[in-house]
Amino acid sequence: MKAMKAELVTPKILASPTDATRAAGSEIAQENWSRYNSHYTGGWWGGVGELARGSSYTLTRGADTQRPASIYAMTRNWTGNNTDQGNAVWAGSDSHATHGRTMAGLTASQGQVVSMDGGAKQSTNADFQANGTYTKAGRTATGGVATGRTDPYIIRGWGL
């Protein structure tokens, strides 16, 4: 939490303009930013849960500085807990209206991905199917900090 706060300076960047349901949580996070810490202070573990309610992005465990195509972050509307789940999709406001991870400004098969090379792009479900851009890169990447296959696990906070 300390390192994240030093780099971000403000939590505003954690809320996507396509995620209207996070606007109120983002305002609260901005008000309480100075008191968030990584020590348990009762309740929401130092403000982490409160911060998550104002965030639109998840991180991925397999992010590797030496694997440029590895995914660093993605919008929270991915329905699975791994980036290589064949049955997971981007939840769209038109296709998954009642799903808890749906973002109002994204429709069916739309999500946003940030890769370790600093690239950011809008993604589709096809990017994560068996031979999709990100799935294939995760299976075939070698070298880097990690060994073996890129870890596809998504790190989600409370409510992400």
N, CA and C atoms as an extended XYZ file, in Angstrom:
480
Properties=species:S:1:pos:R:3:atomname:S:1:resname:S:1:resid:I:1 pbc="F F F"
N         0.824       -1.189        0.000 N   MET     1
C         0.000        0.000        0.000 CA  MET     1
C         0.869        1.253        0.000 C   MET     1
N         1.939        1.236        0.778 N   LYS     2
C         2.822        2.400        0.858 CA  LYS     2
C         3.445        2.715       -0.501 C   LYS     2
N         3.941        1.689       -1.180 N   ALA     3
C         4.562        1.886       -2.500 CA  ALA     3
C         3.526        2.355       -3.520 C   ALA     3
N         2.336        1.775       -3.466 N   MET     4
C         1.290        2.171       -4.401 CA  MET     4
C         0.925        3.640       -4.199 C   MET     4
N         0.781        4.052       -2.966 N   LYS     5
C         0.428        5.443       -2.681 CA  LYS     5
C         1.517        6.400       -3.139 C   LYS     5
N         2.762        6.012       -2.982 N   ALA     6
C         3.874        6.876       -3.403 CA  ALA     6
C         3.881        7.061       -4.920 C   ALA     6
N         3.581        6.013       -5.663 N   GLU     7
C         3.601        6.082       -7.123 CA  GLU     7
C         2.364        6.763       -7.701 C   GLU     7
N         1.205        6.509       -7.113 N   LEU     8
C        -0.037        7.038       -7.666 CA  LEU     8
C        -0.334        8.479       -7.232 C   LEU     8
N         0.037        8.823       -6.028 N   VAL     9
C        -0.219       10.130       -5.424 CA  VAL     9
C        -1.706       10.337       -5.126 C   VAL     9
N        -2.586        9.951       -6.035 N   THR    10
C        -4.034       10.082       -5.838 CA  THR    10
C        -4.718        8.803       -6.343 C   THR    10
N        -5.831        8.411       -5.733 N   PRO    11
C        -6.542        7.218       -6.197 CA  PRO    11
C        -7.454        7.477       -7.401 C   PRO    11
N        -7.519        8.708       -7.895 N   LYS    12
C        -8.409        9.020       -9.018 CA  LYS    12
C        -8.168        8.119      -10.221 C   LYS    12
N        -6.913        7.791      -10.476 N   ILE    13
C        -6.550        6.987      -11.646 CA  ILE    13
C        -7.082        5.556      -11.558 C   ILE    13
N        -7.471        5.118      -10.378 N   LEU    14
C        -7.952        3.749      -10.196 CA  LEU    14
C        -9.407        3.551      -10.616 C   LEU    14
N       -10.110        4.625      -10.869 N   ALA    15
C       -11.509        4.542      -11.309 CA  ALA    15
C       -11.590        4.873      -12.790 C   ALA    15
N       -12.112        3.941      -13.564 N   SER    16
C       -12.256        4.141      -15.010 CA  SER    16
C       -13.464        5.021      -15.312 C   SER    16
N       -13.354        5.878      -16.318 N   PRO    17
C       -14.516        6.669      -16.727 CA  PRO    17
C       -15.648        5.795      -17.284 C   PRO    17
N       -15.352        4.543      -17.619 N   THR    18
C       -16.388        3.632      -18.124 CA  THR    18
C       -17.112        2.901      -16.994 C   THR    18
N       -16.764        3.211      -15.752 N   ASP    19
C       -17.287        2.483      -14.599 CA  ASP    19
C       -18.004        3.432      -13.633 C   ASP    19
N       -19.169        3.899      -14.036 N   ALA    20
C       -19.920        4.894      -13.257 CA  ALA    20
C       -20.250        4.439      -11.843 C   ALA    20
N       -20.386        3.138      -11.633 N   THR    21
C       -20.744        2.650      -10.298 CA  THR    21
C       -19.612        2.839       -9.291 C   THR    21
N       -18.418        3.158       -9.755 N   ARG    22
C       -17.279        3.356       -8.853 CA  ARG    22
C       -17.049        4.826       -8.510 C   ARG    22
N       -17.826        5.719       -9.074 N   ALA    23
C       -17.616        7.158       -8.862 CA  ALA    23
C       -17.728        7.542       -7.389 C   ALA    23
N       -18.781        7.085       -6.708 N   ALA    24
C       -18.965        7.429       -5.297 CA  ALA    24
C       -17.837        6.848       -4.445 C   ALA    24
N       -17.462        5.601       -4.716 N   GLY    25
C       -16.357        4.975       -3.989 CA  GLY    25
C       -15.039        5.686       -4.232 C   GLY    25
N       -14.854        6.191       -5.439 N   SER    26
C       -13.645        6.934       -5.778 CA  SER    26
C       -13.565        8.233       -4.984 C   SER    26
N       -14.692        8.905       -4.830 N   GLU    27
C       -14.731       10.141       -4.041 CA  GLU    27
C       -14.342        9.869       -2.586 C   GLU    27
N       -14.860        8.786       -2.021 N   ILE    28
C       -14.533        8.408       -0.642 CA  ILE    28
C       -13.051        8.075       -0.531 C   ILE    28
N       -12.539        7.328       -1.502 N   ALA    29
C       -11.114        6.967       -1.503 CA  ALA    29
C       -10.237        8.214       -1.571 C   ALA    29
N       -10.644        9.196       -2.345 N   GLN    30
C        -9.871       10.435       -2.438 CA  GLN    30
C        -9.862       11.172       -1.095 C   GLN    30
N       -11.001       11.193       -0.423 N   GLU    31
C       -11.089       11.858        0.874 CA  GLU    31
C       -10.227       11.170        1.930 C   GLU    31
N       -10.163        9.837        1.879 N   ASN    32
C        -9.476        9.070        2.917 CA  ASN    32
C        -8.092        8.574        2.525 C   ASN    32
N        -7.589        8.976        1.379 N   TRP    33
C        -6.322        8.492        0.828 CA  TRP    33
C        -5.175        8.578        1.845 C   TRP    33
N        -5.086        9.664        2.575 N   SER    34
C        -3.961        9.862        3.496 CA  SER    34
C        -3.952        8.868        4.653 C   SER    34
N        -5.072        8.297        4.994 N   ARG    35
C        -5.096        7.372        6.133 CA  ARG    35
C        -4.981        5.896        5.747 C   ARG    35
N        -5.020        5.587        4.460 N   TYR    36
C        -4.885        4.181        4.051 CA  TYR    36
C        -3.484        3.691        4.355 C   TYR    36
N        -3.416        2.472        4.884 N   ASN    37
C        -2.132        1.858        5.194 CA  ASN    37
C        -2.241        0.355        5.044 C   ASN    37
N        -1.146       -0.331        5.205 N   SER    38
C        -1.178       -1.789        5.057 CA  SER    38
C        -1.155       -2.496        6.407 C   SER    38
N        -1.524       -1.792        7.439 N   HIS    39
C        -1.630       -2.382        8.775 CA  HIS    39
C        -3.101       -2.521        9.128 C   HIS    39
N        -3.431       -3.590        9.776 N   TYR    40
C        -4.814       -3.797       10.161 CA  TYR    40
C        -5.213       -2.748       11.192 C   TYR    40
N        -6.237       -1.976       10.889 N   THR    41
C        -6.712       -0.947       11.815 CA  THR    41
C        -8.179       -1.175       12.158 C   THR    41
N        -8.619       -2.398       11.991 N   GLY    42
C       -10.019       -2.700       12.259 CA  GLY    42
C       -10.838       -2.557       10.989 C   GLY    42
N       -11.873       -3.334       10.902 N   GLY    43
C       -12.752       -3.224        9.747 CA  GLY    43
C       -12.094       -3.642        8.448 C   GLY    43
N       -11.975       -2.722        7.509 N   TRP    44
C       -11.571       -3.019        6.146 CA  TRP    44
C       -10.066       -3.072        5.942 C   TRP    44
N        -9.293       -3.619        6.824 N   TRP    45
C        -7.848       -3.813        6.704 CA  TRP    45
C        -7.150       -2.578        6.156 C   TRP    45
N        -7.159       -1.554        6.971 N   GLY    46
C        -6.440       -0.335        6.622 CA  GLY    46
C        -7.027        0.429        5.448 C   GLY    46
N        -8.284        0.237        5.120 N   GLY    47
C        -8.915        0.980        4.034 CA  GLY    47
C        -8.888        0.275        2.692 C   GLY    47
N        -8.332       -0.927        2.627 N   VAL    48
C        -8.213       -1.623        1.347 CA  VAL    48
C        -9.579       -1.905        0.722 C   VAL    48
N       -10.541       -2.340        1.513 N   GLY    49
C       -11.879       -2.617        0.984 CA  GLY    49
C       -12.562       -1.362        0.486 C   GLY    49
N       -12.394       -0.291        1.228 N   GLU    50
C       -12.966        0.987        0.814 CA  GLU    50
C       -12.337        1.454       -0.493 C   GLU    50
N       -11.041        1.296       -0.614 N   LEU    51
C       -10.326        1.664       -1.831 CA  LEU    51
C       -10.789        0.808       -3.013 C   LEU    51
N       -11.024       -0.475       -2.774 N   ALA    52
C       -11.485       -1.371       -3.842 CA  ALA    52
C       -12.838       -0.932       -4.391 C   ALA    52
N       -13.697       -0.405       -3.539 N   ARG    53
C       -15.015        0.053       -4.006 CA  ARG    53
C       -14.913        1.281       -4.903 C   ARG    53
N       -13.749        1.917       -4.933 N   GLY    54
C       -13.521        3.056       -5.818 CA  GLY    54
C       -12.587        2.735       -6.962 C   GLY    54
N       -12.288        1.439       -7.147 N   SER    55
C       -11.338        1.003       -8.180 CA  SER    55
C       -12.034        0.215       -9.280 C   SER    55
N       -11.509        0.321      -10.485 N   SER    56
C       -12.075       -0.376      -11.638 CA  SER    56
C       -11.131       -1.426      -12.214 C   SER    56
N        -9.950       -1.568      -11.642 N   TYR    57
C        -8.926       -2.421      -12.245 CA  TYR    57
C        -8.441       -3.505      -11.295 C   TYR    57
N        -8.111       -4.641      -11.873 N   THR    58
C        -7.499       -5.734      -11.133 CA  THR    58
C        -6.047       -5.857      -11.612 C   THR    58
N        -5.244       -6.541      -10.854 N   LEU    59
C        -3.863       -6.830      -11.248 CA  LEU    59
C        -3.757       -8.312      -11.559 C   LEU    59
N        -2.721       -8.711      -12.265 N   THR    60
C        -2.518      -10.136      -12.521 CA  THR    60
C        -1.196      -10.585      -11.915 C   THR    60
N        -1.225      -11.765      -11.371 N   ARG    61
C        -0.056      -12.307      -10.689 CA  ARG    61
C         1.104      -12.523      -11.657 C   ARG    61
N         0.823      -12.837      -12.910 N   GLY    62
C         1.863      -13.158      -13.878 CA  GLY    62
C         2.568      -11.987      -14.521 C   GLY    62
N         2.280      -10.781      -14.087 N   ALA    63
C         2.956       -9.615      -14.662 CA  ALA    63
C         4.465       -9.769      -14.453 C   ALA    63
N         5.229       -9.669      -15.525 N   ASP    64
C         6.674       -9.902      -15.473 CA  ASP    64
C         7.374       -8.858      -16.339 C   ASP    64
N         8.261       -8.116      -15.754 N   THR    65
C         8.950       -7.041      -16.477 CA  THR    65
C         9.735       -7.550      -17.674 C   THR    65
N        10.102       -8.803      -17.683 N   GLN    66
C        10.863       -9.366      -18.793 CA  GLN    66
C         9.981      -10.078      -19.817 C   GLN    66
N         8.688      -10.032      -19.606 N   ARG    67
C         7.726      -10.600      -20.554 CA  ARG    67
C         6.786       -9.474      -20.970 C   ARG    67
N         7.144       -8.739      -22.005 N   PRO    68
C         6.407       -7.532      -22.373 CA  PRO    68
C         4.916       -7.736      -22.624 C   PRO    68
N         4.516       -8.890      -23.117 N   ALA    69
C         3.098       -9.117      -23.416 CA  ALA    69
C         2.309       -9.594      -22.198 C   ALA    69
N         2.993       -9.834      -21.075 N   SER    70
C         2.248      -10.287      -19.898 CA  SER    70
C         1.344       -9.161      -19.402 C   SER    70
N         0.210       -9.547      -18.867 N   ILE    71
C        -0.799       -8.578      -18.440 CA  ILE    71
C        -0.467       -8.071      -17.050 C   ILE    71
N        -0.460       -6.753      -16.923 N   TYR    72
C        -0.217       -6.103      -15.637 CA  TYR    72
C        -1.553       -5.813      -14.940 C   TYR    72
N        -2.482       -5.225      -15.683 N   ALA    73
C        -3.777       -4.857      -15.109 CA  ALA    73
C        -4.871       -5.002      -16.159 C   ALA    73
N        -6.102       -5.142      -15.674 N   MET    74
C        -7.244       -5.227      -16.575 CA  MET    74
C        -8.490       -4.732      -15.856 C   MET    74
N        -9.476       -4.302      -16.628 N   THR    75
C       -10.707       -3.837      -16.010 CA  THR    75
C       -11.385       -4.994      -15.288 C   THR    75
N       -12.124       -4.655      -14.269 N   ARG    76
C       -12.701       -5.651      -13.365 CA  ARG    76
C       -13.843       -6.455      -13.972 C   ARG    76
N       -14.250       -6.153      -15.199 N   ASN    77
C       -15.413       -6.823      -15.785 CA  ASN    77
C       -15.114       -8.174      -16.428 C   ASN    77
N       -13.932       -8.732      -16.217 N   TRP    78
C       -13.637      -10.098      -16.661 CA  TRP    78
C       -14.358      -11.033      -15.701 C   TRP    78
N       -15.135      -11.972      -16.210 N   THR    79
C       -15.986      -12.798      -15.348 CA  THR    79
C       -15.245      -13.910      -14.624 C   THR    79
N       -14.057      -14.256      -15.047 N   GLY    80
C       -13.310      -15.331      -14.401 CA  GLY    80
C       -12.262      -14.832      -13.429 C   GLY    80
N       -11.583      -15.784      -12.797 N   ASN    81
C       -10.516      -15.439      -11.861 CA  ASN    81
C        -9.132      -15.676      -12.457 C   ASN    81
N        -9.086      -16.180      -13.679 N   ASN    82
C        -7.842      -16.382      -14.401 CA  ASN    82
C        -8.010      -15.799      -15.799 C   ASN    82
N        -6.910      -15.403      -16.405 N   THR    83
C        -6.997      -14.841      -17.753 CA  THR    83
C        -7.028      -15.915      -18.830 C   THR    83
N        -6.856      -17.165      -18.462 N   ASP    84
C        -6.873      -18.218      -19.480 CA  ASP    84
C        -8.061      -19.160      -19.325 C   ASP    84
N        -9.110      -18.727      -18.664 N   GLN    85
C       -10.304      -19.562      -18.525 CA  GLN    85
C       -11.129      -19.477      -19.797 C   GLN    85
N       -11.294      -20.583      -20.471 N   GLY    86
C       -12.033      -20.599      -21.724 CA  GLY    86
C       -13.486      -20.207      -21.603 C   GLY    86
N       -14.061      -20.345      -20.415 N   ASN    87
C       -15.476      -20.029      -20.253 CA  ASN    87
C       -15.712      -18.605      -19.733 C   ASN    87
N       -14.673      -17.874      -19.413 N   ALA    88
C       -14.817      -16.504      -18.921 CA  ALA    88
C       -14.903      -15.536      -20.105 C   ALA    88
N       -15.582      -14.426      -19.893 N   VAL    89
C       -15.771      -13.405      -20.927 CA  VAL    89
C       -15.737      -12.024      -20.278 C   VAL    89
N       -15.663      -11.008      -21.119 N   TRP    90
C       -15.824       -9.639      -20.638 CA  TRP    90
C       -17.313       -9.405      -20.437 C   TRP    90
N       -17.734       -9.047      -19.230 N   ALA    91
C       -19.138       -8.776      -18.928 CA  ALA    91
C       -19.504       -7.407      -19.464 C   ALA    91
N       -20.473       -7.358      -20.337 N   GLY    92
C       -20.912       -6.095      -20.924 CA  GLY    92
C       -22.217       -5.629      -20.329 C   GLY    92
N       -22.438       -4.335      -20.353 N   SER    93
C       -23.676       -3.793      -19.797 CA  SER    93
C       -24.904       -4.270      -20.581 C   SER    93
N       -24.710       -4.660      -21.830 N   ASP    94
C       -25.814       -5.164      -22.639 CA  ASP    94
C       -25.985       -6.676      -22.535 C   ASP    94
N       -24.919       -7.391      -22.219 N   SER    95
C       -24.979       -8.854      -22.188 CA  SER    95
C       -25.012       -9.445      -20.781 C   SER    95
N       -24.556       -8.705      -19.794 N   HIS    96
C       -24.477       -9.187      -18.414 CA  HIS    96
C       -24.966       -8.095      -17.454 C   HIS    96
N       -26.134       -7.575      -17.708 N   ALA    97
C       -26.636       -6.415      -16.958 CA  ALA    97
C       -26.661       -6.615      -15.446 C   ALA    97
N       -26.883       -7.837      -14.975 N   THR    98
C       -26.990       -8.071      -13.529 CA  THR    98
C       -25.728       -8.672      -12.919 C   THR    98
N       -24.706       -8.902      -13.710 N   HIS    99
C       -23.459       -9.473      -13.192 CA  HIS    99
C       -22.759       -8.440      -12.308 C   HIS    99
N       -22.216       -8.861      -11.199 N   GLY   100
C       -21.590       -7.961      -10.246 CA  GLY   100
C       -20.358       -7.229      -10.740 C   GLY   100
N       -19.748       -7.704      -11.810 N   ARG   101
C       -18.529       -7.074      -12.316 CA  ARG   101
C       -18.760       -6.221      -13.568 C   ARG   101
N       -19.998       -6.112      -13.994 N   THR   102
C       -20.314       -5.340      -15.192 CA  THR   102
C       -19.981       -3.869      -14.988 C   THR   102
N       -19.442       -3.253      -16.038 N   MET   103
C       -19.146       -1.821      -16.036 CA  MET   103
C       -20.050       -1.161      -17.067 C   MET   103
N       -20.747       -0.107      -16.687 N   ALA   104
C       -21.772        0.518      -17.525 CA  ALA   104
C       -21.267        0.970      -18.887 C   ALA   104
N       -20.031        1.423      -18.988 N   GLY   105
C       -19.517        1.962      -20.242 CA  GLY   105
C       -18.896        0.944      -21.174 C   GLY   105
N       -18.950       -0.332      -20.810 N   LEU   106
C       -18.389       -1.381      -21.661 CA  LEU   106
C       -19.489       -2.364      -22.038 C   LEU   106
N       -19.555       -2.731      -23.305 N   THR   107
C       -20.577       -3.660      -23.768 CA  THR   107
C       -19.972       -5.051      -23.964 C   THR   107
N       -20.767       -5.974      -24.474 N   ALA   108
C       -20.349       -7.366      -24.635 CA  ALA   108
C       -18.982       -7.470      -25.302 C   ALA   108
N       -18.138       -8.295      -24.727 N   SER   109
C       -16.811       -8.579      -25.267 CA  SER   109
C       -15.893       -7.351      -25.306 C   SER   109
N       -16.061       -6.454      -24.332 N   GLN   110
C       -15.173       -5.297      -24.234 CA  GLN   110
C       -14.559       -5.211      -22.844 C   GLN   110
N       -13.252       -5.076      -22.826 N   GLY   111
C       -12.513       -4.871      -21.593 CA  GLY   111
C       -11.246       -4.122      -21.933 C   GLY   111
N       -10.536       -3.688      -20.927 N   GLN   112
C        -9.299       -2.955      -21.157 CA  GLN   112
C        -8.155       -3.668      -20.465 C   GLN   112
N        -7.010       -3.724      -21.151 N   VAL   113
C        -5.844       -4.461      -20.664 CA  VAL   113
C        -4.609       -3.569      -20.736 C   VAL   113
N        -3.785       -3.654      -19.709 N   VAL   114
C        -2.483       -2.976      -19.701 CA  VAL   114
C        -1.421       -4.069      -19.650 C   VAL   114
N        -0.506       -4.042      -20.585 N   SER   115
C         0.562       -5.052      -20.613 CA  SER   115
C         1.835       -4.476      -20.002 C   SER   115
N         2.769       -5.331      -19.682 N   MET   116
C         3.994       -4.916      -19.008 CA  MET   116
C         4.875       -4.017      -19.866 C   MET   116
N         4.673       -3.990      -21.169 N   ASP   117
C         5.461       -3.092      -22.013 CA  ASP   117
C         4.887       -1.675      -21.998 C   ASP   117
N         3.843       -1.446      -21.179 N   GLY   118
C         3.236       -0.130      -21.054 CA  GLY   118
C         2.089        0.092      -22.005 C   GLY   118
N         1.804       -0.884      -22.843 N   GLY   119
C         0.700       -0.754      -23.787 CA  GLY   119
C        -0.644       -0.891      -23.093 C   GLY   119
N        -1.613       -0.158      -23.567 N   ALA   120
C        -2.980       -0.259      -23.067 CA  ALA   120
C        -3.892       -0.360      -24.285 C   ALA   120
N        -4.836       -1.291      -24.230 N   LYS   121
C        -5.732       -1.438      -25.371 CA  LYS   121
C        -7.072       -1.992      -24.940 C   LYS   121
N        -8.051       -1.761      -25.785 N   GLN   122
C        -9.341       -2.383      -25.564 CA  GLN   122
C        -9.235       -3.806      -26.077 C   GLN   122
N        -9.735       -4.728      -25.311 N   SER   123
C        -9.628       -6.143      -25.610 CA  SER   123
C       -11.002       -6.733      -25.898 C   SER   123
N       -11.009       -7.889      -26.544 N   THR   124
C       -12.242       -8.638      -26.783 CA  THR   124
C       -12.095      -10.032      -26.195 C   THR   124
N       -13.179      -10.771      -26.146 N   ASN   125
C       -13.132      -12.145      -25.640 CA  ASN   125
C       -12.133      -12.992      -26.416 C   ASN   125
N       -12.001      -12.741      -27.703 N   ALA   126
C       -11.107      -13.533      -28.555 CA  ALA   126
C        -9.650      -13.461      -28.086 C   ALA   126
N        -9.246      -12.369      -27.448 N   ASP   127
C        -7.872      -12.229      -26.962 CA  ASP   127
C        -7.519      -13.257      -25.897 C   ASP   127
N        -8.545      -13.839      -25.253 N   PHE   128
C        -8.316      -14.778      -24.158 CA  PHE   128
C        -8.816      -16.187      -24.452 C   PHE   128
N        -9.194      -16.460      -25.691 N   GLN   129
C        -9.560      -17.825      -26.054 CA  GLN   129
C        -8.291      -18.634      -26.278 C   GLN   129
N        -8.418      -19.900      -26.602 N   ALA   130
C        -7.276      -20.812      -26.698 CA  ALA   130
C        -6.091      -20.267      -27.487 C   ALA   130
N        -6.329      -19.648      -28.621 N   ASN   131
C        -5.238      -19.087      -29.424 CA  ASN   131
C        -5.265      -17.559      -29.451 C   ASN   131
N        -5.860      -16.980      -28.436 N   GLY   132
C        -5.945      -15.524      -28.352 CA  GLY   132
C        -4.587      -14.895      -28.079 C   GLY   132
N        -4.457      -13.639      -28.377 N   THR   133
C        -3.207      -12.896      -28.231 CA  THR   133
C        -2.581      -13.067      -26.862 C   THR   133
N        -3.350      -12.827      -25.797 N   TYR   134
C        -2.782      -12.871      -24.447 CA  TYR   134
C        -2.626      -14.292      -23.934 C   TYR   134
N        -3.559      -15.161      -24.239 N   THR   135
C        -3.462      -16.552      -23.797 CA  THR   135
C        -2.243      -17.222      -24.414 C   THR   135
N        -2.064      -17.044      -25.706 N   LYS   136
C        -0.930      -17.645      -26.407 CA  LYS   136
C         0.397      -17.086      -25.877 C   LYS   136
N         0.468      -15.782      -25.666 N   ALA   137
C         1.692      -15.172      -25.141 CA  ALA   137
C         2.021      -15.722      -23.759 C   ALA   137
N         1.004      -15.920      -22.928 N   GLY   138
C         1.224      -16.460      -21.590 CA  GLY   138
C         1.718      -17.896      -21.601 C   GLY   138
N         1.266      -18.673      -22.571 N   ARG   139
C         1.683      -20.076      -22.669 CA  ARG   139
C         3.084      -20.230      -23.242 C   ARG   139
N         3.480      -19.324      -24.119 N   THR   140
C         4.737      -19.519      -24.850 CA  THR   140
C         5.898      -18.653      -24.358 C   THR   140
N         5.657      -17.696      -23.478 N   ALA   141
C         6.729      -16.807      -23.013 CA  ALA   141
C         7.784      -17.579      -22.233 C   ALA   141
N         9.029      -17.224      -22.452 N   THR   142
C        10.136      -17.803      -21.695 CA  THR   142
C        11.008      -16.672      -21.171 C   THR   142
N        11.853      -16.997      -20.224 N   GLY   143
C        12.729      -15.977      -19.657 CA  GLY   143
C        11.987      -15.106      -18.673 C   GLY   143
N        12.642      -14.071      -18.260 N   GLY   144
C        12.032      -13.150      -17.324 CA  GLY   144
C        12.272      -13.535      -15.881 C   GLY   144
N        11.596      -12.867      -14.995 N   VAL   145
C        11.728      -13.099      -13.568 CA  VAL   145
C        11.141      -14.460      -13.206 C   VAL   145
N         9.997      -14.785      -13.792 N   ALA   146
C         9.333      -16.054      -13.521 CA  ALA   146
C         9.920      -17.161      -14.387 C   ALA   146
N         9.698      -18.380      -13.955 N   THR   147
C        10.066      -19.522      -14.787 CA  THR   147
C         8.784      -20.265      -15.138 C   THR   147
N         8.802      -20.912      -16.272 N   GLY   148
C         7.623      -21.645      -16.700 CA  GLY   148
C         6.559      -20.739      -17.270 C   GLY   148
N         5.363      -21.251      -17.302 N   ARG   149
C         4.215      -20.568      -17.884 CA  ARG   149
C         3.849      -19.323      -17.071 C   ARG   149
N         3.379      -18.289      -17.742 N   THR   150
C         2.948      -17.070      -17.075 CA  THR   150
C         1.711      -17.350      -16.227 C   THR   150
N         1.730      -16.938      -14.974 N   ASP   151
C         0.620      -17.169      -14.056 CA  ASP   151
C        -0.586      -16.335      -14.491 C   ASP   151
N        -1.724      -16.964      -14.800 N   PRO   152
C        -2.886      -16.229      -15.301 CA  PRO   152
C        -3.819      -15.715      -14.202 C   PRO   152
N        -3.473      -15.917      -12.935 N   TYR   153
C        -4.373      -15.590      -11.837 CA  TYR   153
C        -4.576      -14.083      -11.684 C   TYR   153
N        -5.815      -13.677      -11.515 N   ILE   154
C        -6.171      -12.271      -11.334 CA  ILE   154
C        -6.233      -11.970       -9.849 C   ILE   154
N        -5.582      -10.912       -9.450 N   ILE   155
C        -5.601      -10.479       -8.054 CA  ILE   155
C        -6.742       -9.471       -7.902 C   ILE   155
N        -7.743       -9.870       -7.142 N   ARG   156
C        -8.917       -9.014       -6.939 CA  ARG   156
C        -9.023       -8.641       -5.475 C   ARG   156
N        -9.309       -7.384       -5.214 N   GLY   157
C        -9.612       -6.955       -3.860 CA  GLY   157
C       -11.090       -7.179       -3.589 C   GLY   157
N       -11.536       -6.767       -2.427 N   TRP   158
C       -12.945       -6.897       -2.083 CA  TRP   158
C       -13.786       -6.142       -3.099 C   TRP   158
N       -14.757       -6.802       -3.664 N   GLY   159
C       -15.673       -6.142       -4.590 CA  GLY   159
C       -15.149       -5.953       -5.987 C   GLY   159
N       -13.976       -6.490       -6.293 N   LEU   160
C       -13.436       -6.391       -7.641 CA  LEU   160
C       -13.661       -7.718       -8.318 C   LEU   160
